[in-house]
Amino acid sequence: MPSRNQNNTTISVVHEISCGLDVHKNSVSACLLYSDSSGTEQSEMREFQTFTDDLIKLKEWLLERECPVIAMESTGPYWTPVHNVLEDSVKVILVNARHMRNVPGHKTDISDSRWLAGLLRHGLLKAAFIPPKHQRQWRDLTRMRRNYKEDLGDFQRRVHKLFQQSNIKIDSVVSDLFGATGRNLMKLLISGDNSPTISEVENCLRGSLQDKAAELHRSVQGFFEAHHRFLLSLLLNTIENLETQISILESRIKEVMRDAQEAIRRLEEIPGVGAVSSHAILAEIGPTLTEFPTAHALASWCGLSPGNNQSGGKRFSGKSPVKKNHLKTIMVEVAWPAIKARGSYYRAKYYALKARLGAKKAIIAVAHKILKTIYHVLKYGVHFKDLGETYLLERNREAKIKYLTWQASLIGYELVPLDQPAATAQAPIFT
């Protein structure tokens, strides 16, 4: 008699009591799910405002109902006030909204919270990574520094544009417009002199640019009017203010991350990783990586892991998933200087992949390699050891010899080692 499959497809209950929160700027809809004495699922709905005293009432209600875990969507910054109040009392699961979809045509705040509670009750939610409080503060600082540096670059580009509009060609002579000489010349233009003399220009020059006084004197002869002086003054003040703020931020970052100096030193041994990027990497993932069991898990969270797309025994596009992740941006920025380090494994890997995949895909692959290196350096406390530029060649030596031997045979040649005389053979005749 044939055996019958006894597998139970019923979704089991993981949390006897669970709560789903639909969070907005000014309100929170809560749905509590539990089982009564007969085992029937029951629900309780509540609405709260997002003032701190109302969120404390939410916490007291959850504790009164003995709810050990809650789930909410990562809706912009609106989840943060709720998390601040609840993180010390109940387990908070933050969920990516794209990973859970309600039934079309049934979307309300109450139904969203009930849907969340139901998925949580049956263990069907994938929790997002919420760093500890001190690491979230690191993130705030490093991300603000990044934003300020982007703003700084934007205002510097505006100065370049202003000079083009007013026929000023300083940036055609000096390599760094915002170096000592460039700033002195900008202040000279702001002072109101429409036609600076060559002696005034010479007083602004520093270093090797003192030999280019005549050329720089020509570069400041343009149509720089009062309108341009006003704009340049505003831009230069903003640039100097941003530079001051960035300097203050960097001092603060070093102060709050002083306990992670050993991890920072190990990270800076990796090609492409400097002081700024090492602080930013630690702020994003922390020094212990307890939330990531494997290097693949970290790469997948970051968005650098190749896509998993297979059906009918066929593998389709392995394109990395499109996601906005701060760490992914940092890793790609780290990869570019890493491939310029002569004699390094990353340089050899990049050029080996570039010939087959193109530059963009190759740099993503190198960023993936560096991220896996960072994982092992932080997770296991080891120091970086470069495999060297010849590693790939040695690893593929036998396959390469076999391929070249076959290629030579196709055109009538024989491949032999340098220390072994070739067999006497008639050279092929090409017509």
ZIWO-V139859 format. One record per backbone hydrogen bond with DSSP energy under -0.5 kcal/mol. CO is the residue of the C=O (numbers start at 1). NH is the residue of the N-H. If there is no record, write none. Layout:
# ZIWO-V139859
<<CO:NH> <CO:NH>>
This chain:
# ZIWO-V139859
<<7:9> <12:14> <14:16> <18:33> <19:71> <20:31> <21:23> <21:73> <22:29> <26:50> <27:24> <28:30> <28:48> <29:22> <30:46> <31:20> <31:33> <32:44> <33:18> <34:42> <36:39> <40:36> <42:34> <44:32> <46:30> <48:28> <51:54> <51:55> <52:56> <53:57> <54:58> <55:59> <56:60> <57:61> <58:62> <59:63> <60:64> <61:65> <62:67> <63:66> <66:68> <68:91> <69:19> <70:93> <71:21> <72:95> <73:75> <74:76> <75:78> <77:80> <77:81> <78:82> <79:83> <80:84> <81:85> <82:86> <83:87> <86:89> <86:90> <91:70> <91:93> <92:94> <93:72> <94:128> <95:74> <96:99> <97:100> <103:106> <106:108> <108:112> <109:113> <110:114> <111:115> <112:116> <113:117> <114:118> <115:119> <116:120> <117:121> <118:122> <119:124> <120:123> <121:14> <121:15> <125:127> <128:130> <129:131> <132:136> <133:137> <134:138> <135:139> <136:140> <137:141> <138:142> <139:143> <140:144> <141:145> <142:146> <143:147> <144:148> <145:149> <146:150> <147:151> <148:152> <149:153> <150:154> <151:155> <152:156> <153:157> <154:158> <155:159> <156:160> <157:161> <158:162> <159:163> <160:164> <161:165> <162:166> <163:168> <164:167> <166:223> <167:169> <169:172> <170:173> <170:174> <175:177> <176:179> <179:183> <180:184> <181:185> <182:186> <183:187> <184:188> <185:189> <186:190> <187:191> <188:193> <189:192> <192:194> <197:201> <198:202> <199:203> <200:204> <201:204> <201:205> <202:205> <206:209> <207:210> <208:211> <209:212> <210:213> <212:216> <213:217> <214:218> <215:219> <216:220> <218:221> <219:169> <220:222> <223:225> <225:229> <226:230> <227:231> <228:232> <229:233> <230:234> <231:235> <232:236> <233:237> <234:238> <235:239> <236:240> <237:241> <238:242> <239:243> <240:244> <241:245> <242:246> <243:247> <244:248> <245:249> <246:250> <247:251> <248:252> <249:253> <250:254> <251:255> <252:256> <253:257> <255:258> <257:260> <258:261> <260:264> <261:265> <262:266> <263:267> <264:268> <266:269> <267:270> <270:273> <272:274> <274:278> <275:279> <276:280> <277:281> <278:282> <279:283> <280:284> <281:285> <282:286> <285:289> <289:292> <291:293> <294:298> <295:299> <296:300> <297:301> <298:302> <299:303> <299:304> <299:305> <305:321> <307:309> <309:316> <311:314> <314:311> <314:316> <318:307> <321:323> <323:325> <325:329> <326:330> <327:331> <328:332> <329:333> <330:334> <331:335> <332:336> <333:337> <334:338> <335:339> <337:340> <338:341> <340:342> <341:344> <343:389> <344:348> <345:349> <346:350> <347:351> <348:352> <349:353> <350:354> <351:355> <353:356> <353:357> <353:358> <354:358> <358:362> <359:363> <360:364> <361:365> <362:366> <363:367> <364:368> <365:369> <366:370> <367:371> <368:372> <369:373> <370:374> <371:375> <372:376> <373:377> <374:378> <375:379> <376:380> <376:382> <377:381> <388:391> <390:394> <391:395> <392:396> <394:397> <396:400> <397:401> <398:402> <399:403> <400:404> <401:405> <402:406> <403:407> <404:408> <405:409> <406:410> <407:411> <408:411> <408:413> <409:412> <414:416> <417:420> <428:430>>
